[in-house]
């Protein structure tokens, strides 16, 4: 009986006819080939926009109820999940536990590839079990091929615990119906270098994870217009960003913003409410809590007109949708 390969038919392993002679091309033409393929990748992400939007709503609903968002992956997919989780706290002022990334092989595998760890179904299940997954949580399995055992094991354990499951893959034919609530299937096609899923598959996955986290954070009130009002003032750069956000949102000058931010204990969102309402810190904080952290509702004012005024002609005549 001839040997068969379970990977042979995967689109992520296929040979790309557009790059057959790539090793004979000058550098500029190599770049042209890659750019052309990346345009196909963007189209593939666009085709899944409705499913991505549904995933954002699922995640936002879970976060409002005190749940967590957890990415589960291996290799490039795992690293992208870990990266996404690491960048949420400083950007949106969340606790590190709110968004987490599980990587096959653990922390060391983030920095140095550990081949073979992705094949351990039981280890994926045990890792998720140790997190004490619950019904309020959302687990996002990330697997370009759609068949990574570690990811499947993790999702099976999360499903058993009652968590909601979203699956992001680059194989539209991936079949995980018993594991998942929603599949986002990115038909990016074969890679420029056959099997190198850090390319189109990785780029498409990164875009989707950006949308899942950013979209859900917007939905739970982590921005005011498109301002990063929950930014943590944990570095000089971030403190300066918080001050600039205060200046933009309230019209105070830099010195006033600095004093306001200090009185608000470094919390730009509370500082905006203090300035707009005239309330002291405790009452401004209380008002924000009553509005579930939504600045627009706490101050009774939409920021968009002010932002348009500040931008001037650059903001006019564009297709901007108010939410």
Buried (B, 14 or more C-beta within 10 A) or exposed (E): EEEEEEEEEBBBBBEBEBBEEBEEEEEEEBEEBBEEBBEBBBEBBEEBEEBBEBBBEBBBBBBBEEBBBBBBBBBBBBBBBBBBBBEBBBBBBBEEEBBBBBBBBEEEBBEEEBEEBBEBBEBBBEBBBEBEBEEBBBBBBBBBBBBBBBBBBBBBBBBEBEBBBBBBBBBBEBEBEEBBBBBBBBBBBBBBBEBBBBBBBBBBBBBBBEBBBBBBBBBBBBBBBEBBBBBBBEEEEBBEBBBBBBBBBBEBEEEBBBEBBEBBEBBBBBBBBBBBBEBEBEEBBEBBEEBEBBBBBBBEBEBBEBBBEEEEEEEEEEEEEEE
